[in-house]
Structures are given as structure tokens and as C-alpha cells.
Amino acid sequence: MFSRQWLITTILVVAGTLVCARLGIWQLDRLAQRRVFNAQVESMHRQPTLDLNSELVVDISKMEWRAVTVSGEYDFENQIAIRNQYNGGDYGYHLITPLLFSGKAVLVDRGWIPADGNSLPEDWRQYDELGEVKIQGQIRLGGTESAIGGVAEAELNPNETRRAFWNKLILESVAPQIPYPVLPAYIQLDAVDNDQTPPIPYQPTLDLTEGPHVGYAVQWFIFAAILFGGYPFYLRKN
């Protein structure tokens, strides 16, 4: 096995075995993460709807996917848009607007608007909802795991005071340009059946199964066993 004739082959087989085993462990790690995610979603879905106007929230960042309701007034001067969003096959943006309530503020994903005719923040004012509104949705966290897609961006540059369009809703990056504190989570409005009037609310469809990770892990471990266990027989045969 370690002779000059077979040394390189042995090294390749050992390396391949380690890679396959590591890929199997990676799939088990993915399974564990998925189980944690599923448990979080199911736990929050079992909770009653959180009323931000009447309940004291200690840490809303631990309540992702919980149903939430709140009444307040939108601040349209400080809203932003998230690029690369689609409604069916139509390209557009998601409109993110701060909601002021009970001395606090939270960002709200009001839904999809078409890109055509909405290239400037002034254009978004056609979607203003004046006065007090009562909204219902789910608590979401910003960042790379957000359902709102796109490429992550850095925070505002030193010479930048405001950015209207963002590739991704990263709360830590967006918050500094808003002239008051906002909660460390945002609200994604519940979708309404057959609603085709922008902004059109959106909720992602969640897959709460364990997925194919167990099967993939078993496959990789089998590949590792075949390489490691079959190589000596291969050498004996040759």
C-alpha cells in the first residue's frame, strides 16, 4: 500500500475517503440546522399573535416567524426599496417603510412594486397609506437569511447619508440612515389572495420537512467506506 508503485494512489484514496466523510458530516450539520429552523418556526406558529401596541417585547429578534399585529402611522420620507424582487415574472422592488407606533418604530415590508415608473423615491409616494393603519404579518430578521434576495451590501459610506435602493434588507446597515431607533426585526405583511394592487404583500412558502440530508449523508459515508474498505482488496487483486 505504501510502496513506491502505489503511494500516490494510496494518498488519493485516503484523501477521497476523508473528503467523502467530511461531506457526510456536513450533511448531518445541515440536518441539525434545518431541525433548529423547523423547531423555531413551529414554536412561533404555536404562539398567539403578538400585539406590539399592548405587549412589552423584551427581545423581538428571538421571535422570527411569529404572527404580529400593530397599529401606527407610516413614515414615507424614510422608506427604501429592495432590488431584484419578482411578482411572477415581473421585475420590481419590495417597498420597506418605517411604521411609527407607541413611541417606537419598526420597518415593514409592504410588498412588491413594479420597477417601471418607480426609479425614484418620489415615485413611491403613489402607494402612501395616510393616517393610522393596522397591519398584520410575521416577524422577520434581516441579513443574509432573509427571504428577500440579493447581494449583501456594506453599511453607508462616510460621505453617504442615505441610500434609497438596497440589494438586501440588512437591518444593521439600513438603521443608521433612519433618524430614530428601529426594532431589530422587521414585519413582513401577510399575503392577500388575488391581491394585484401594488404594493403586493408576500410571504415565503416554508418547507418544514427534514429534506434529503440524511440520504445524502448516508451516500457520502457509503462512498467513504467503499474507498477505504475496497482499496486493500483492489491492491490484492492487482
TIFIKOL-646730 format. One record per residue: residue number from 1; residue in three letters; x, y negated, z of N, C-alpha, C in turn. Coordinates in steps of 0.2 Angstrom, whole numbers, plus 5000, padded with zeros to 4 digits. Layout:
BEGIN
<NUM; ALA; <X; Y; Z>; <X; Y; Z>; <X; Y; Z>>
...
This chain:
BEGIN
<1; MET; <5004; 5006; 5000>; <5000; 5000; 5000>; <5004; 4994; 5000>>
<2; PHE; <5010; 4994; 5003>; <5014; 4988; 5004>; <5021; 4989; 5000>>
<3; SER; <5021; 4994; 4995>; <5026; 4994; 4991>; <5027; 4989; 4986>>
<4; ARG; <5032; 4988; 4983>; <5033; 4983; 4978>; <5028; 4983; 4972>>
<5; GLN; <5026; 4989; 4970>; <5022; 4990; 4965>; <5015; 4988; 4967>>
<6; TRP; <5013; 4989; 4973>; <5006; 4987; 4975>; <5005; 4981; 4979>>
<7; LEU; <5010; 4978; 4981>; <5010; 4972; 4986>; <5005; 4967; 4984>>
<8; ILE; <5006; 4965; 4978>; <5001; 4959; 4975>; <4994; 4961; 4976>>
<9; THR; <4993; 4967; 4973>; <4986; 4970; 4973>; <4983; 4970; 4980>>
<10; THR; <4987; 4972; 4985>; <4985; 4973; 4992>; <4983; 4966; 4995>>
<11; ILE; <4988; 4961; 4993>; <4986; 4954; 4996>; <4980; 4952; 4993>>
<12; LEU; <4979; 4953; 4986>; <4972; 4951; 4983>; <4966; 4954; 4986>>
<13; VAL; <4967; 4961; 4988>; <4961; 4964; 4991>; <4960; 4962; 4998>>
<14; VAL; <4965; 4961; 5002>; <4964; 4958; 5009>; <4961; 4951; 5008>>
<15; ALA; <4964; 4947; 5004>; <4961; 4940; 5003>; <4953; 4941; 5001>>
<16; GLY; <4952; 4945; 4996>; <4945; 4946; 4994>; <4940; 4948; 5000>>
<17; THR; <4943; 4953; 5004>; <4939; 4955; 5009>; <4938; 4950; 5014>>
<18; LEU; <4943; 4946; 5016>; <4942; 4940; 5021>; <4937; 4935; 5018>>
<19; VAL; <4937; 4934; 5011>; <4933; 4929; 5008>; <4925; 4931; 5009>>
<20; CYS; <4925; 4938; 5007>; <4918; 4941; 5007>; <4915; 4941; 5014>>
<21; ALA; <4919; 4942; 5019>; <4917; 4942; 5026>; <4915; 4935; 5028>>
<22; ARG; <4919; 4931; 5026>; <4918; 4924; 5028>; <4911; 4921; 5025>>
<23; LEU; <4910; 4923; 5019>; <4904; 4921; 5016>; <4898; 4924; 5019>>
<24; GLY; <4899; 4930; 5022>; <4893; 4934; 5026>; <4892; 4930; 5032>>
<25; ILE; <4897; 4928; 5036>; <4897; 4924; 5042>; <4893; 4917; 5040>>
<26; TRP; <4895; 4914; 5035>; <4892; 4908; 5033>; <4885; 4909; 5032>>
<27; GLN; <4883; 4914; 5029>; <4875; 4915; 5028>; <4872; 4916; 5034>>
<28; LEU; <4875; 4919; 5039>; <4872; 4920; 5046>; <4872; 4913; 5049>>
<29; ASP; <4877; 4909; 5048>; <4876; 4902; 5051>; <4871; 4898; 5048>>
<30; ARG; <4870; 4899; 5041>; <4864; 4896; 5038>; <4857; 4898; 5041>>
<31; LEU; <4857; 4905; 5042>; <4851; 4908; 5045>; <4850; 4905; 5052>>
<32; ALA; <4855; 4904; 5056>; <4854; 4901; 5063>; <4852; 4894; 5062>>
<33; GLN; <4854; 4890; 5058>; <4852; 4883; 5057>; <4845; 4883; 5054>>
<34; ARG; <4843; 4887; 5050>; <4836; 4887; 5047>; <4831; 4889; 5053>>
<35; ARG; <4833; 4894; 5057>; <4829; 4895; 5063>; <4828; 4890; 5068>>
<36; VAL; <4834; 4886; 5069>; <4833; 4880; 5073>; <4828; 4875; 5070>>
<37; PHE; <4829; 4874; 5063>; <4825; 4869; 5060>; <4818; 4871; 5060>>
<38; ASN; <4816; 4878; 5059>; <4809; 4880; 5059>; <4806; 4879; 5066>>
<39; ALA; <4810; 4881; 5071>; <4808; 4880; 5078>; <4806; 4873; 5080>>
<40; GLN; <4810; 4868; 5077>; <4809; 4861; 5078>; <4803; 4859; 5075>>
<41; VAL; <4802; 4861; 5069>; <4796; 4859; 5065>; <4789; 4862; 5068>>
<42; GLU; <4790; 4869; 5070>; <4784; 4872; 5073>; <4782; 4869; 5080>>
<43; SER; <4787; 4867; 5084>; <4786; 4865; 5090>; <4783; 4858; 5090>>
<44; MET; <4785; 4853; 5085>; <4782; 4847; 5084>; <4775; 4847; 5081>>
<45; HIS; <4774; 4852; 5077>; <4767; 4853; 5074>; <4762; 4855; 5080>>
<46; ARG; <4765; 4858; 5085>; <4760; 4860; 5090>; <4759; 4854; 5095>>
<47; GLN; <4763; 4849; 5095>; <4762; 4843; 5099>; <4756; 4839; 5097>>
<48; PRO; <4752; 4836; 5101>; <4747; 4831; 5099>; <4750; 4825; 5096>>
<49; THR; <4746; 4822; 5092>; <4748; 4816; 5088>; <4750; 4811; 5093>>
<50; LEU; <4756; 4808; 5092>; <4759; 4803; 5096>; <4757; 4796; 5094>>
<51; ASP; <4754; 4793; 5099>; <4751; 4786; 5098>; <4757; 4781; 5101>>
<52; LEU; <4760; 4778; 5096>; <4766; 4773; 5098>; <4763; 4767; 5102>>
<53; ASN; <4757; 4765; 5101>; <4754; 4759; 5104>; <4753; 4760; 5111>>
<54; SER; <4752; 4767; 5113>; <4750; 4768; 5120>; <4755; 4772; 5124>>
<55; GLU; <4759; 4776; 5121>; <4763; 4781; 5124>; <4771; 4778; 5124>>
<56; LEU; <4774; 4779; 5130>; <4781; 4777; 5131>; <4785; 4782; 5128>>
<57; VAL; <4789; 4780; 5123>; <4793; 4785; 5119>; <4800; 4785; 5122>>
<58; VAL; <4803; 4790; 5125>; <4810; 4790; 5128>; <4815; 4791; 5123>>
<59; ASP; <4814; 4796; 5118>; <4819; 4797; 5113>; <4815; 4799; 5107>>
<60; ILE; <4813; 4795; 5102>; <4809; 4797; 5096>; <4814; 4801; 5092>>
<61; SER; <4820; 4800; 5092>; <4825; 4804; 5087>; <4824; 4811; 5088>>
<62; LYS; <4821; 4814; 5094>; <4821; 4821; 5095>; <4814; 4823; 5093>>
<63; MET; <4810; 4819; 5090>; <4803; 4821; 5088>; <4802; 4822; 5081>>
<64; GLU; <4807; 4823; 5077>; <4806; 4823; 5070>; <4801; 4829; 5068>>
<65; TRP; <4796; 4827; 5064>; <4791; 4831; 5061>; <4785; 4831; 5066>>
<66; ARG; <4785; 4827; 5071>; <4779; 4826; 5075>; <4774; 4821; 5072>>
<67; ALA; <4767; 4823; 5072>; <4762; 4818; 5069>; <4762; 4812; 5074>>
<68; VAL; <4761; 4806; 5070>; <4762; 4800; 5074>; <4757; 4795; 5071>>
<69; THR; <4754; 4791; 5075>; <4750; 4785; 5073>; <4752; 4779; 5077>>
<70; VAL; <4750; 4773; 5073>; <4752; 4767; 5076>; <4748; 4761; 5072>>
<71; SER; <4747; 4756; 5076>; <4743; 4750; 5073>; <4748; 4744; 5074>>
<72; GLY; <4749; 4740; 5069>; <4753; 4735; 5069>; <4752; 4731; 5062>>
<73; GLU; <4757; 4726; 5061>; <4757; 4722; 5055>; <4764; 4723; 5051>>
<74; TYR; <4763; 4724; 5045>; <4769; 4725; 5041>; <4773; 4718; 5040>>
<75; ASP; <4780; 4719; 5040>; <4784; 4713; 5038>; <4787; 4714; 5031>>
<76; PHE; <4784; 4711; 5027>; <4785; 4712; 5019>; <4792; 4708; 5017>>
<77; GLU; <4794; 4703; 5022>; <4800; 4700; 5020>; <4806; 4704; 5021>>
<78; ASN; <4806; 4709; 5024>; <4812; 4713; 5026>; <4811; 4721; 5023>>
<79; GLN; <4807; 4722; 5018>; <4806; 4728; 5016>; <4812; 4730; 5011>>
<80; ILE; <4813; 4736; 5010>; <4818; 4739; 5005>; <4815; 4744; 5001>>
<81; ALA; <4819; 4746; 4996>; <4817; 4751; 4991>; <4822; 4757; 4991>>
<82; ILE; <4820; 4763; 4990>; <4825; 4769; 4989>; <4824; 4771; 4982>>
<83; ARG; <4830; 4771; 4979>; <4830; 4773; 4972>; <4829; 4780; 4971>>
<84; ASN; <4829; 4782; 4964>; <4829; 4789; 4962>; <4823; 4793; 4965>>
<85; GLN; <4817; 4791; 4965>; <4811; 4794; 4968>; <4806; 4795; 4962>>
<86; TYR; <4803; 4801; 4962>; <4798; 4803; 4957>; <4791; 4804; 4959>>
<87; ASN; <4787; 4803; 4955>; <4780; 4805; 4956>; <4778; 4809; 4950>>
<88; GLY; <4778; 4815; 4951>; <4778; 4820; 4945>; <4784; 4818; 4941>>
<89; GLY; <4783; 4816; 4934>; <4789; 4815; 4930>; <4790; 4808; 4930>>
<90; ASP; <4787; 4803; 4933>; <4788; 4796; 4933>; <4793; 4794; 4938>>
<91; TYR; <4798; 4790; 4935>; <4803; 4787; 4940>; <4801; 4781; 4943>>
<92; GLY; <4804; 4780; 4949>; <4802; 4774; 4953>; <4806; 4774; 4960>>
<93; TYR; <4803; 4771; 4965>; <4806; 4770; 4971>; <4801; 4772; 4977>>
<94; HIS; <4804; 4773; 4983>; <4800; 4773; 4989>; <4801; 4766; 4992>>
<95; LEU; <4795; 4764; 4994>; <4795; 4757; 4997>; <4795; 4758; 5005>>
<96; ILE; <4800; 4755; 5008>; <4801; 4756; 5015>; <4800; 4749; 5018>>
<97; THR; <4795; 4748; 5023>; <4793; 4742; 5026>; <4793; 4742; 5033>>
<98; PRO; <4796; 4737; 5037>; <4795; 4737; 5044>; <4788; 4736; 5046>>
<99; LEU; <4786; 4739; 5052>; <4780; 4738; 5055>; <4781; 4736; 5062>>
<100; LEU; <4778; 4730; 5063>; <4779; 4727; 5070>; <4773; 4729; 5074>>
<101; PHE; <4774; 4731; 5080>; <4769; 4733; 5085>; <4771; 4733; 5092>>
<102; SER; <4767; 4730; 5096>; <4768; 4731; 5104>; <4775; 4728; 5106>>
<103; GLY; <4778; 4723; 5102>; <4784; 4721; 5104>; <4790; 4725; 5101>>
<104; LYS; <4788; 4730; 5097>; <4793; 4735; 5094>; <4793; 4734; 5086>>
<105; ALA; <4797; 4738; 5083>; <4797; 4739; 5076>; <4799; 4746; 5074>>
<106; VAL; <4796; 4748; 5068>; <4798; 4755; 5065>; <4797; 4754; 5058>>
<107; LEU; <4802; 4757; 5054>; <4802; 4757; 5047>; <4797; 4763; 5045>>
<108; VAL; <4793; 4761; 5039>; <4788; 4765; 5037>; <4789; 4767; 5030>>
<109; ASP; <4789; 4773; 5028>; <4790; 4775; 5021>; <4782; 4775; 5018>>
<110; ARG; <4781; 4769; 5015>; <4774; 4769; 5012>; <4772; 4773; 5006>>
<111; GLY; <4778; 4775; 5003>; <4776; 4779; 4997>; <4780; 4777; 4990>>
<112; TRP; <4778; 4780; 4985>; <4781; 4779; 4978>; <4778; 4773; 4975>>
<113; ILE; <4782; 4769; 4972>; <4780; 4764; 4967>; <4784; 4765; 4961>>
<114; PRO; <4781; 4763; 4955>; <4785; 4764; 4949>; <4790; 4759; 4948>>
<115; ALA; <4796; 4761; 4944>; <4801; 4757; 4943>; <4800; 4751; 4939>>
<116; ASP; <4795; 4752; 4934>; <4793; 4747; 4929>; <4789; 4742; 4932>>
<117; GLY; <4792; 4736; 4932>; <4789; 4730; 4935>; <4790; 4729; 4942>>
<118; ASN; <4795; 4733; 4945>; <4797; 4732; 4952>; <4804; 4731; 4953>>
<119; SER; <4808; 4728; 4949>; <4815; 4727; 4949>; <4817; 4722; 4954>>
<120; LEU; <4813; 4718; 4956>; <4815; 4713; 4961>; <4810; 4713; 4968>>
<121; PRO; <4813; 4712; 4973>; <4809; 4712; 4980>; <4802; 4708; 4979>>
<122; GLU; <4802; 4702; 4975>; <4796; 4698; 4974>; <4791; 4703; 4971>>
<123; ASP; <4793; 4707; 4967>; <4788; 4711; 4963>; <4784; 4716; 4968>>
<124; TRP; <4787; 4718; 4973>; <4784; 4722; 4978>; <4778; 4719; 4982>>
<125; ARG; <4778; 4713; 4982>; <4773; 4709; 4986>; <4766; 4711; 4983>>
<126; GLN; <4765; 4714; 4977>; <4759; 4715; 4975>; <4756; 4721; 4979>>
<127; TYR; <4760; 4725; 4983>; <4757; 4730; 4987>; <4756; 4728; 4994>>
<128; ASP; <4756; 4722; 4996>; <4756; 4719; 5003>; <4749; 4722; 5005>>
<129; GLU; <4749; 4724; 5012>; <4743; 4725; 5015>; <4743; 4720; 5021>>
<130; LEU; <4739; 4715; 5020>; <4739; 4710; 5025>; <4735; 4712; 5032>>
<131; GLY; <4737; 4708; 5037>; <4733; 4709; 5043>; <4735; 4716; 5047>>
<132; GLU; <4732; 4718; 5052>; <4733; 4724; 5056>; <4731; 4730; 5052>>
<133; VAL; <4736; 4735; 5052>; <4734; 4741; 5049>; <4735; 4747; 5054>>
<134; LYS; <4732; 4752; 5053>; <4733; 4758; 5057>; <4735; 4764; 5052>>
<135; ILE; <4741; 4766; 5054>; <4744; 4771; 5049>; <4745; 4778; 5053>>
<136; GLN; <4746; 4783; 5049>; <4747; 4790; 5052>; <4751; 4794; 5047>>
<137; GLY; <4756; 4797; 5050>; <4761; 4801; 5047>; <4765; 4805; 5051>>
<138; GLN; <4771; 4807; 5049>; <4776; 4811; 5053>; <4782; 4807; 5054>>
<139; ILE; <4785; 4808; 5060>; <4791; 4805; 5062>; <4797; 4809; 5058>>
<140; ARG; <4801; 4805; 5055>; <4807; 4807; 5051>; <4813; 4804; 5053>>
<141; LEU; <4819; 4807; 5052>; <4825; 4804; 5054>; <4828; 4803; 5047>>
<142; GLY; <4832; 4797; 5047>; <4836; 4795; 5041>; <4842; 4799; 5040>>
<143; GLY; <4846; 4798; 5036>; <4853; 4801; 5035>; <4853; 4806; 5029>>
<144; THR; <4858; 4811; 5029>; <4859; 4815; 5024>; <4854; 4821; 5023>>
<145; GLU; <4850; 4822; 5029>; <4845; 4827; 5029>; <4838; 4825; 5027>>
<146; SER; <4838; 4818; 5026>; <4831; 4816; 5024>; <4829; 4819; 5018>>
<147; ALA; <4822; 4819; 5017>; <4819; 4821; 5011>; <4819; 4816; 5005>>
<148; ILE; <4821; 4810; 5007>; <4822; 4805; 5002>; <4829; 4806; 4999>>
<149; GLY; <4829; 4808; 4993>; <4836; 4810; 4990>; <4840; 4804; 4988>>
<150; GLY; <4846; 4805; 4985>; <4850; 4800; 4983>; <4857; 4801; 4986>>
<151; VAL; <4862; 4797; 4984>; <4869; 4797; 4986>; <4869; 4792; 4992>>
<152; ALA; <4873; 4795; 4997>; <4873; 4791; 5003>; <4878; 4785; 5002>>
<153; GLU; <4876; 4779; 5005>; <4880; 4773; 5004>; <4883; 4771; 5011>>
<154; ALA; <4888; 4767; 5010>; <4891; 4764; 5016>; <4886; 4758; 5019>>
<155; GLU; <4888; 4756; 5025>; <4885; 4750; 5028>; <4886; 4744; 5024>>
<156; LEU; <4882; 4739; 5025>; <4883; 4732; 5022>; <4890; 4730; 5022>>
<157; ASN; <4893; 4727; 5017>; <4899; 4724; 5016>; <4900; 4718; 5020>>
<158; PRO; <4906; 4716; 5023>; <4906; 4709; 5027>; <4903; 4703; 5023>>
<159; ASN; <4903; 4703; 5016>; <4901; 4697; 5013>; <4893; 4699; 5010>>
<160; GLU; <4890; 4704; 5013>; <4884; 4706; 5011>; <4879; 4705; 5017>>
<161; THR; <4874; 4701; 5016>; <4869; 4700; 5022>; <4862; 4704; 5021>>
<162; ARG; <4861; 4706; 5014>; <4855; 4710; 5013>; <4856; 4714; 5007>>
<163; ARG; <4853; 4720; 5007>; <4853; 4724; 5001>; <4846; 4727; 5000>>
<164; ALA; <4843; 4725; 4994>; <4836; 4727; 4993>; <4835; 4734; 4991>>
<165; PHE; <4840; 4737; 4987>; <4839; 4744; 4984>; <4845; 4748; 4988>>
<166; TRP; <4843; 4754; 4990>; <4847; 4759; 4993>; <4846; 4765; 4990>>
<167; ASN; <4852; 4769; 4990>; <4851; 4776; 4987>; <4848; 4781; 4992>>
<168; LYS; <4849; 4779; 4998>; <4846; 4784; 5003>; <4844; 4780; 5009>>
<169; LEU; <4839; 4782; 5013>; <4837; 4779; 5019>; <4841; 4781; 5025>>
<170; ILE; <4847; 4778; 5026>; <4851; 4779; 5032>; <4850; 4774; 5037>>
<171; LEU; <4847; 4775; 5042>; <4844; 4770; 5047>; <4850; 4766; 5050>>
<172; GLU; <4856; 4769; 5051>; <4861; 4766; 5054>; <4864; 4760; 5050>>
<173; SER; <4863; 4762; 5043>; <4866; 4757; 5038>; <4861; 4751; 5037>>
<174; VAL; <4854; 4753; 5037>; <4849; 4748; 5035>; <4848; 4743; 5041>>
<175; ALA; <4848; 4746; 5047>; <4846; 4742; 5053>; <4849; 4735; 5053>>
<176; PRO; <4856; 4735; 5052>; <4859; 4728; 5053>; <4856; 4723; 5049>>
<177; GLN; <4853; 4724; 5043>; <4851; 4719; 5039>; <4844; 4716; 5041>>
<178; ILE; <4841; 4720; 5046>; <4834; 4718; 5049>; <4835; 4714; 5055>>
<179; PRO; <4832; 4708; 5055>; <4833; 4703; 5060>; <4830; 4705; 5067>>
<180; TYR; <4829; 4711; 5069>; <4826; 4713; 5075>; <4827; 4721; 5076>>
<181; PRO; <4828; 4724; 5082>; <4829; 4731; 5083>; <4823; 4735; 5080>>
<182; VAL; <4825; 4741; 5077>; <4820; 4745; 5075>; <4821; 4752; 5078>>
<183; LEU; <4816; 4756; 5078>; <4817; 4763; 5082>; <4822; 4767; 5077>>
<184; PRO; <4825; 4772; 5081>; <4830; 4776; 5077>; <4827; 4782; 5073>>
<185; ALA; <4821; 4781; 5070>; <4817; 4785; 5066>; <4812; 4781; 5062>>
<186; TYR; <4810; 4784; 5057>; <4805; 4781; 5053>; <4799; 4785; 5052>>
<187; ILE; <4793; 4782; 5050>; <4787; 4786; 5049>; <4786; 4787; 5041>>
<188; GLN; <4785; 4793; 5040>; <4783; 4795; 5033>; <4775; 4796; 5032>>
<189; LEU; <4772; 4792; 5029>; <4765; 4792; 5029>; <4762; 4798; 5026>>
<190; ASP; <4756; 4801; 5029>; <4753; 4807; 5026>; <4751; 4805; 5019>>
<191; ALA; <4751; 4811; 5015>; <4749; 4810; 5008>; <4741; 4810; 5008>>
<192; VAL; <4738; 4807; 5003>; <4731; 4807; 5002>; <4729; 4810; 4996>>
<193; ASP; <4725; 4815; 4996>; <4723; 4819; 4990>; <4720; 4814; 4984>>
<194; ASN; <4723; 4815; 4978>; <4721; 4812; 4972>; <4722; 4804; 4973>>
<195; ASP; <4727; 4802; 4977>; <4729; 4795; 4978>; <4734; 4794; 4972>>
<196; GLN; <4732; 4789; 4968>; <4736; 4787; 4962>; <4737; 4780; 4962>>
<197; THR; <4736; 4776; 4968>; <4737; 4769; 4968>; <4743; 4768; 4972>>
<198; PRO; <4748; 4765; 4969>; <4755; 4764; 4972>; <4753; 4759; 4978>>
<199; PRO; <4757; 4759; 4983>; <4762; 4765; 4985>; <4758; 4771; 4986>>
<200; ILE; <4761; 4777; 4984>; <4758; 4783; 4984>; <4762; 4787; 4990>>
<201; PRO; <4759; 4788; 4996>; <4762; 4792; 5001>; <4764; 4799; 4999>>
<202; TYR; <4769; 4801; 5002>; <4772; 4808; 5000>; <4774; 4812; 5006>>
<203; GLN; <4773; 4818; 5007>; <4775; 4822; 5012>; <4779; 4828; 5009>>
<204; PRO; <4785; 4830; 5011>; <4788; 4836; 5008>; <4785; 4843; 5010>>
<205; THR; <4785; 4847; 5005>; <4782; 4854; 5007>; <4788; 4858; 5010>>
<206; LEU; <4787; 4860; 5016>; <4792; 4864; 5020>; <4791; 4871; 5019>>
<207; ASP; <4797; 4875; 5018>; <4797; 4882; 5018>; <4800; 4884; 5025>>
<208; LEU; <4795; 4887; 5029>; <4797; 4889; 5036>; <4799; 4896; 5037>>
<209; THR; <4800; 4899; 5031>; <4802; 4906; 5031>; <4810; 4906; 5033>>
<210; GLU; <4813; 4912; 5034>; <4820; 4913; 5035>; <4824; 4913; 5029>>
<211; GLY; <4821; 4913; 5023>; <4824; 4913; 5017>; <4828; 4920; 5016>>
<212; PRO; <4833; 4919; 5011>; <4836; 4925; 5009>; <4843; 4926; 5012>>
<213; HIS; <4844; 4923; 5018>; <4851; 4923; 5021>; <4853; 4929; 5023>>
<214; VAL; <4848; 4933; 5026>; <4850; 4940; 5029>; <4852; 4944; 5023>>
<215; GLY; <4848; 4944; 5018>; <4850; 4949; 5012>; <4857; 4947; 5009>>
<216; TYR; <4858; 4940; 5009>; <4865; 4938; 5006>; <4870; 4940; 5011>>
<217; ALA; <4869; 4939; 5017>; <4874; 4941; 5022>; <4876; 4948; 5021>>
<218; VAL; <4871; 4953; 5021>; <4872; 4960; 5020>; <4876; 4961; 5014>>
<219; GLN; <4874; 4958; 5008>; <4878; 4959; 5002>; <4885; 4958; 5003>>
<220; TRP; <4887; 4952; 5006>; <4894; 4950; 5006>; <4898; 4955; 5011>>
<221; PHE; <4894; 4957; 5016>; <4898; 4962; 5021>; <4899; 4968; 5017>>
<222; ILE; <4894; 4970; 5013>; <4895; 4977; 5009>; <4901; 4976; 5004>>
<223; PHE; <4901; 4970; 5001>; <4907; 4969; 4996>; <4913; 4969; 5000>>
<224; ALA; <4914; 4966; 5006>; <4920; 4967; 5010>; <4921; 4974; 5012>>
<225; ALA; <4916; 4978; 5014>; <4918; 4985; 5016>; <4920; 4989; 5010>>
<226; ILE; <4917; 4988; 5004>; <4919; 4991; 4998>; <4926; 4990; 4997>>
<227; LEU; <4928; 4983; 4997>; <4935; 4982; 4995>; <4940; 4985; 5001>>
<228; PHE; <4938; 4984; 5007>; <4943; 4986; 5012>; <4943; 4993; 5013>>
<229; GLY; <4937; 4996; 5012>; <4937; 5004; 5013>; <4939; 5008; 5007>>
<230; GLY; <4937; 5005; 5001>; <4938; 5008; 4995>; <4945; 5008; 4992>>
<231; TYR; <4949; 5003; 4994>; <4956; 5002; 4992>; <4960; 5008; 4993>>
<232; PRO; <4961; 5010; 4999>; <4965; 5016; 5000>; <4963; 5022; 4996>>
<233; PHE; <4957; 5023; 4995>; <4955; 5029; 4990>; <4957; 5027; 4983>>
<234; TYR; <4957; 5021; 4981>; <4959; 5019; 4974>; <4967; 5020; 4974>>
<235; LEU; <4970; 5019; 4979>; <4978; 5020; 4979>; <4979; 5027; 4978>>
<236; ARG; <4976; 5031; 4982>; <4977; 5038; 4982>; <4976; 5041; 4975>>
<237; LYS; <4970; 5039; 4972>; <4969; 5041; 4966>; <4974; 5040; 4960>>
<238; ASN; <4977; 5034; 4961>; <4982; 5032; 4956>; <4989; 5034; 4958>>
